[in-house]
Amino acid sequence: MPSLTNQNIYTVSRLNAEVRLLLENEMGVIWLIGEISNFSAPVSGHWYLSLKDSRAQVKCAMFKGNNRLVRFKPQNGQQVLVKARLSLYEPRGDYQIIIESMQPEGDGRLQQEFEQLKMQLAAEGLFAQSLKKPLPEHPRCVGVITSKTGAALHDILQVLKRRDPSLPIIIYPTIVQGSEAAISIAQAIGCANSRAECDVLIVGRGGGSLEDLWCFNHEIVARTIAASEIPVISAIGHEIDVTIADFVADMRAPTPSAAAEMVSRDNSHKKQTFANYQHKLASGMRYYLTQQYTGLKQRQHQLDKHHPIHRLQRQQQQLDELNFRLERAIQRRLSTAHQQVVNSYHHLQRLSPEKQLQAQKYRLNLCERQLTAAMERALVTSRHRYTLLIDKLHTVSPLATLSRGYSITQNEQGKVIRRADEVKTGDKLVTRLAQEAIHSTVN
């Protein structure tokens, strides 16, 4: 038998701890889509839930430091997109994920695609400041790529008319919303480059939701802008709206009106030049900050893996689990005690003197009814027997004989005279008939 060293023998605690470290270190941050079930929010402020699909589910925890940033109330049955890291709940050995952020599936999926494409294109260098083409100092012709019926075109034309009415404008109409918008925008940019009529292009539209502006986050639009020989100014939405096109374009304008001001000159052209440099600096800073933010997130993730708060979170989760178990135990104890009280109450009710007295009264009434019924039956029987005896007696009674016309003769002593020699002269006799009697004297 091979010898075992102490290092080869694991305790359960050590095994779970090392498995947790393997999960957290190897997998890192993941994105996960699923349906919420078994959602629980105890008084500690943490959230516990399961994410499931049609074939599997996984337990999740989201601690209060992160769930405070969630802008909606999670509900069972809701589809969500979460950013999380894998872990293991050591006391039970349960595999789980620790959620860092949560969004409804629709918004979250678009945001995730936005971040992934942005990082991909940034890694390819499409956002590099060295690739940005300078805007012409005195544009000879301006191309506008937007919807021919949109408010953005109206704003651009109004600004150019006010600042430089002599500046030629060519409109390349396109659709700026919907599933076919990205291809339409890319084709319009390609058309402007092939015709080479303009020395600067404004690509934009008015404000809208993330879904409304999504065509400007498509890879085909980004790569078409990057490949454009004509400098491109992105003027999409409002100042707070950011798209992939903004990072790839040679210049970003906060609004379509601002883009029109960039390509037109007036007495304040020096101010405009300063604004251009300012925008270039801002664009460069955004690119620099994007790079730095990516590096920071990587270092932050490495730091998070060793952060004491993770141990505290696991202990808090264990405390919540113990609290759940305590509540269930108390409920079971109270339920058992309540059932014992109910059983004792019913037992006392059965042994109550009042109950016994009622039972005795019931039995007494029953006996009384039985006795009365027996007496009535005995009386009926006796009456019947008496009637029979009367009838029988009446059958053998002398009165019955007398009623048929016979008579009975008796002397004064009441002796029945059966023969003539039983009387003598002077005896007084009584002859009884059916109704009356006849008194006579023997001569």
PEVENWO-V937823 format. One record per backbone hydrogen bond with DSSP energy under -0.5 kcal/mol. CO is the residue of the C=O (numbers start at 1). NH is the residue of the N-H. E is the energy in kcal/mol with one decimal. If there is no record, write none. Layout:
CO_NH_E / CO_NH_E
This chain:
5_8_-1.1 / 5_9_-0.6 / 6_9_-0.8 / 8_10_-0.6 / 11_15_-2.6 / 12_16_-2.6 / 13_17_-2.3 / 14_18_-2.4 / 15_19_-2.4 / 16_20_-2.3 / 17_21_-2.0 / 18_22_-2.2 / 19_23_-2.5 / 20_24_-2.6 / 21_25_-2.5 / 22_26_-2.4 / 23_27_-1.7 / 23_28_-0.5 / 24_28_-0.7 / 28_86_-0.8 / 30_84_-2.8 / 32_82_-2.9 / 34_80_-2.5 / 35_52_-1.8 / 36_77_-3.6 / 37_50_-2.7 / 40_48_-2.7 / 42_45_-2.0 / 47_62_-2.7 / 48_40_-2.6 / 49_60_-3.1 / 50_37_-2.0 / 51_58_-2.2 / 52_35_-2.8 / 56_53_-2.5 / 58_51_-2.4 / 59_97_-1.7 / 60_49_-1.9 / 61_99_-2.7 / 62_47_-3.0 / 63_66_-2.0 / 63_67_-2.3 / 64_68_-1.2 / 66_69_-1.6 / 67_70_-1.0 / 72_74_-0.7 / 75_78_-1.9 / 78_36_-2.5 / 79_105_-1.8 / 80_34_-1.9 / 81_103_-2.2 / 82_32_-2.5 / 82_84_-0.5 / 83_100_-3.4 / 83_101_-1.6 / 84_30_-3.4 / 85_98_-3.0 / 87_96_-2.1 / 88_90_-1.1 / 89_92_-1.0 / 89_93_-1.9 / 89_94_-1.4 / 94_89_-3.1 / 95_59_-0.6 / 96_87_-2.6 / 97_61_-2.0 / 97_99_-0.7 / 98_85_-1.9 / 101_83_-2.2 / 103_81_-3.1 / 104_108_-3.0 / 105_109_-2.7 / 106_110_-1.8 / 107_111_-2.4 / 108_112_-2.6 / 109_113_-2.5 / 110_114_-2.5 / 111_115_-2.5 / 112_116_-2.7 / 113_117_-2.6 / 114_118_-2.5 / 115_119_-2.5 / 116_120_-2.2 / 117_121_-2.8 / 118_122_-2.3 / 119_123_-2.3 / 120_124_-1.5 / 121_125_-0.6 / 121_126_-2.2 / 122_125_-0.9 / 125_128_-1.4 / 128_131_-1.3 / 129_132_-1.2 / 136_139_-0.5 / 140_168_-0.7 / 141_199_-1.8 / 141_200_-0.6 / 142_170_-2.5 / 143_145_-0.5 / 143_202_-3.0 / 144_146_-0.7 / 144_172_-3.0 / 145_204_-2.0 / 146_174_-1.5 / 147_150_-1.0 / 150_154_-1.2 / 151_155_-2.4 / 152_156_-2.4 / 153_157_-2.5 / 154_158_-2.2 / 155_159_-2.1 / 156_160_-2.6 / 157_161_-2.3 / 158_162_-1.8 / 159_163_-2.6 / 160_164_-2.6 / 164_167_-1.9 / 168_142_-2.4 / 170_144_-2.7 / 170_172_-0.5 / 171_173_-0.7 / 172_146_-0.6 / 178_181_-1.0 / 180_184_-1.9 / 181_185_-2.8 / 182_186_-2.4 / 183_187_-2.5 / 184_188_-2.0 / 185_189_-2.3 / 186_190_-2.5 / 187_191_-2.5 / 188_192_-2.3 / 189_193_-2.0 / 190_194_-2.3 / 191_195_-2.3 / 192_196_-1.6 / 192_197_-0.6 / 200_143_-2.7 / 201_203_-0.6 / 201_233_-3.1 / 202_145_-3.4 / 202_204_-0.5 / 203_235_-3.0 / 205_237_-2.1 / 209_213_-2.0 / 211_214_-0.9 / 213_216_-1.8 / 214_217_-2.2 / 215_218_-1.0 / 216_245_-1.3 / 218_222_-2.0 / 219_223_-2.8 / 220_224_-1.8 / 221_225_-2.4 / 222_226_-2.3 / 223_227_-1.8 / 224_228_-0.6 / 225_228_-0.9 / 231_201_-2.6 / 232_234_-0.5 / 232_250_-1.2 / 232_251_-1.4 / 233_203_-2.9 / 234_253_-3.4 / 235_205_-1.4 / 235_237_-0.6 / 238_241_-1.1 / 243_246_-0.6 / 243_247_-0.9 / 244_247_-0.5 / 244_248_-1.7 / 245_249_-2.4 / 251_234_-2.7 / 255_259_-1.7 / 256_260_-1.9 / 257_261_-1.8 / 258_262_-1.7 / 259_263_-1.5 / 260_264_-0.6 / 261_264_-0.5 / 266_269_-1.6 / 268_272_-1.9 / 269_273_-2.9 / 270_274_-2.4 / 271_275_-2.3 / 272_276_-2.6 / 273_277_-2.5 / 274_278_-2.6 / 275_279_-2.8 / 276_280_-2.8 / 277_281_-3.0 / 278_282_-2.8 / 279_283_-2.9 / 280_284_-2.9 / 281_285_-2.9 / 282_286_-2.8 / 283_287_-2.4 / 284_288_-2.8 / 285_289_-3.8 / 286_290_-2.5 / 287_291_-2.2 / 288_292_-2.8 / 289_293_-3.0 / 290_294_-2.2 / 291_295_-2.2 / 292_296_-2.8 / 293_297_-2.6 / 294_298_-1.9 / 295_299_-2.4 / 296_300_-3.1 / 297_301_-2.4 / 298_302_-2.0 / 299_303_-2.6 / 300_304_-3.0 / 301_305_-1.7 / 302_306_-0.6 / 303_306_-1.1 / 304_307_-1.3 / 307_310_-1.5 / 307_311_-0.7 / 308_312_-2.1 / 309_313_-2.8 / 310_314_-2.4 / 311_315_-2.3 / 312_316_-2.6 / 313_317_-2.6 / 314_318_-2.4 / 315_319_-2.4 / 316_320_-2.4 / 317_321_-2.3 / 318_322_-2.6 / 319_323_-2.4 / 320_324_-2.5 / 321_325_-2.3 / 322_326_-2.6 / 323_327_-2.5 / 324_328_-2.4 / 325_329_-2.5 / 326_330_-2.7 / 327_331_-2.4 / 328_332_-2.4 / 329_333_-2.7 / 330_334_-3.0 / 331_335_-2.5 / 332_336_-2.5 / 333_337_-2.6 / 334_338_-2.7 / 335_339_-2.2 / 336_340_-2.3 / 337_341_-2.4 / 338_342_-2.4 / 339_343_-2.6 / 340_344_-2.7 / 341_345_-2.6 / 342_346_-2.4 / 343_347_-2.4 / 344_348_-2.9 / 345_349_-2.4 / 346_350_-2.1 / 347_351_-1.7 / 348_352_-0.6 / 349_352_-0.8 / 352_356_-2.3 / 353_357_-3.4 / 354_358_-2.5 / 355_359_-2.3 / 356_360_-2.8 / 357_361_-2.9 / 358_362_-2.5 / 359_363_-2.6 / 360_364_-3.0 / 361_365_-3.0 / 362_366_-2.3 / 363_367_-2.8 / 364_368_-3.1 / 365_369_-2.7 / 366_370_-2.6 / 367_371_-3.2 / 368_372_-2.8 / 369_373_-2.5 / 370_374_-2.5 / 371_375_-3.1 / 372_376_-2.8 / 373_377_-2.5 / 374_378_-2.9 / 375_379_-3.1 / 376_380_-2.6 / 377_381_-2.5 / 378_382_-3.0 / 379_383_-3.0 / 380_384_-2.5 / 381_385_-2.7 / 382_386_-3.3 / 383_387_-2.6 / 384_388_-2.3 / 385_389_-2.5 / 386_390_-2.8 / 387_391_-2.6 / 388_392_-2.5 / 389_393_-3.5 / 390_394_-3.1 / 391_395_-1.6 / 392_396_-1.2 / 393_397_-0.9 / 397_400_-0.6 / 397_401_-1.1 / 398_402_-2.9 / 399_403_-2.3 / 401_404_-1.3 / 401_406_-1.3 / 402_405_-2.2 / 408_432_-3.7 / 409_417_-3.0 / 410_430_-3.0 / 411_414_-1.6 / 415_411_-2.1 / 416_418_-0.7 / 419_422_-1.1 / 420_423_-1.5 / 424_427_-2.0 / 427_429_-0.5 / 427_442_-2.7 / 429_440_-2.7 / 430_410_-2.6 / 430_432_-0.7 / 431_433_-0.5 / 431_438_-3.5 / 432_408_-1.9 / 436_433_-3.2 / 438_431_-3.8 / 440_429_-3.4 / 442_426_-3.8
